[in-house]
Amino acid sequence: GDSVTQMEGPVTLSEEAFLTINCTYTATGYPSLFWYVQYPGEGLQLLLKATKADDKGSNKGFEATYRKETTSFHLEKGSVQVSDSAVYFCALYSGNTPLVFGKGTRLSVIA
Amino acid sequence: DSGVTQTPKHLITATGQRVTLRCSPRSGDLSVYWYQQSLDQGLQFLIHYYNGEERAKGNILERFSAQQFPDLHSELNLSSLELGDSALYFCASSVDAGSPYGYTFGSGTRLTVV
């Protein structure tokens, strides 16, 4: 079945550091891919998405490119801020089942 | 405010009890999804309703049930509660039965079983 694997956390970075959170997927067909963010005490918010291969999703300085050849959708940000501290979830939708999520990666950014 | 409303925000109850969690989807959305978030299991899909009909079931226990009413709000019923049912329960909504554009999530109900 469909599945998402993302890097284990927690990830701790200093402010202004470069961020990469790896995400790979297994799915039939051509899924849509998502990154959601969960700030402390809140629900999940859609951060960015890509619906076809080679698409780049971007929002709030975060980017991820849909790589069909490597079945990956890694999240990147060039310079993180303390306010980016949150849990990040990679997810896919292939049409076969509702959104399938990875286990989440906790990011802590220290000043 | 995402537009998806979940009540209550917090619930503390004893083992063996029954609780009902409520979700109102974003205006215009016909689908409601329920997810359980626990520390060790991440986000687990429980059940999906579209316009009042059950469309998909995930890892939902037999002690759990759900329904979607004509006004499109949904309720998740959890019975014979066990300590392991303590978790965050999220509701999400989307405009149609399958959404390649993502879902809108509520802020969740934190259930603590003591």
Interface residues (C-beta under 8 A of the other chain):
Chain A: S32 F34 Y36 E42 G43 L44 Q45 L46 K49 T51 F89 A91 Y93 G95 T97 P98 L99 V100 F101 G102 K103 G104
Chain B: S2 V4 Y33 Y35 Q41 G42 L43 F45 H48 A56 G58 F90 A92 G98 S99 P100 Y101 G102 Y103 T104 F105 G106 S107 G108
